[in-house]
Amino acid sequence: MKLFTFFLISVVASSCSFVIHVATVEWLPSWVATQMEGLTVQPSWNVRFVALLTAVEYGIAASLLYVLARERLITFGRFNASLILGVLLAALHGAFIRQPLMDWVVGNPIHVVIVQNAFQWLVWLLMAVVVVFGLERSLYENKLSY
């Protein structure tokens, strides 16, 4: 019964995103286009600096997720904890199964799907390795409080 409830809640939670996506995919792009009519947006280094500064959001979230789940994850060892955290981060971003599958379903050859998505997998895996090994070394080996 607990497994069924877990699955049911997971499906309902997932449908929240899907329903909003389906409800907005038809009208939102055209609305944005009308709002942007006559405006020009030019890429600049300012945007890259803001992107770099705000990218810390991912690292903070990954670190907090690890701290909250550490008691269970660390029992698998640092390397495996990194793999598990990396998969969780990719899955939360829809990059673990969903995006590769969607890329394949729309007609991309499997080798293209793998190359396209391998870089996303690499991002989340590297982030997880840095978080797990970094936090274990700095917070838990030295018994520092956070």
N, C-alpha and C positions, 0 to 999 in steps of 0.2 A: 504494500500500500504506500509506503514512504517513497519507493522508487517511482510509482505512478504519479504521486503528488509532485515529486521533484520534476518529472518530465512535463507534466501539465503546466506547472508554473513556468518552466523554461519555455514552453511553446507560447504561452500567453505573453511572457516578457518579450520574446522575439517578435511576436506579431505586432507589438507596439511600434517598433521601428518599421516593419514592413508596411503596415497600414498607412503610416504617415508618408512613407516613400511613395506608395501607390497613389495616395490622395493628392500629392503635390507634384508628381513627375510630369503631369500634363500641362498644368497651368503656370507653375512657378518659373520655369525658364523663360517663357514668353513674357511674363510680368517683369522679370528682371531686365529683359531686353528692352522693354518699353521705358523702364525707369532709367536705363543707361543711354537711351537714345540721345545722340548729340554730345555725349561725354567721351573723353578719351582717357584711358588709363594707361600710363606708361610704366613699364618696369624700371625700377631703380634700385640702387644699393640700399636705400632706406628700408625698402620692403624686406630685403634679405637680413638686415640687422634686426628688424622687429621679429622676423621669423626665427632667427637664431635665439633671441632673448626669450621668446615665448615657447620655444621647443623644450625648455626646462620643465614645462607642464608634464610632458611624457615621463621624464626622469623622476619627478616628484611622485607622480601617480604610481609608477612601477616600484619605486622604493617603498611607498606606503603599503602597496599591495603585498610586497614581500614581507615587510615587518608584521603585518596583520596575519599573514599565512605562514610565517617562518616556523613556528612550532611544529607544523606538519611537514612542510617542505624540506627542512634541513635533515629530517630523518632519512631521506633518500641520498644524502651526501650533497656536497656543493655542486658538482657537475650535473647530476640528475635534477637537483633543485633548479639549476639554471635552465635546463631543457624544459622542465615543466612550466616554469614561469614564462619562458619565451613562447611556448605554445599558447599559454593562457593570454599573454599580451597580444599575440598575433590573432587569436580567435576573437578577442574582444574588439579588435579592429576589423574583423571580417576578412583577414588576410590569410588565415590558415587553410581553410577549406572553401569557404564561400566564394571569394574572388577568383581563385584558380579554377574552380568548377564553372563559374559564370563565364570566365574567359574562354574556356574550352567549349561550353555550350553554344556560345555565339559564333563559334567557328575557328578560333585560333588553333593552329596545330599544337600538339602536346609539347613539342620541344620549345615552342614560343611561350606557351603557358608557364613552363618550368623556368625558363630564363627570366621572364617578366616578374614572376612572383618570388623567385629565389632571392632577389635583392630585398624584398619586403621581409621575407623570413629571416634573412641575415640581420636586418635592422633590429628586429625584436629579439633575436637570439643574442646578439652582441649587447643589447641593452640589459638583458637578463643576466648575462655573465658579469657585466660590470656591477650591476646592483647586488647580486648574490655574493660574489667574491669581495667586492668593495665593502659592503655592509658587514659581512662576516669578519673581515679583517679589522675594520675600523671600530665597529660598535660592539661586537661580541667577543672577539679575542682579547681586546684591551679593556673590556668591561666598562666602557664609557656609557654614560646615560645619554639619551637623546631627547 
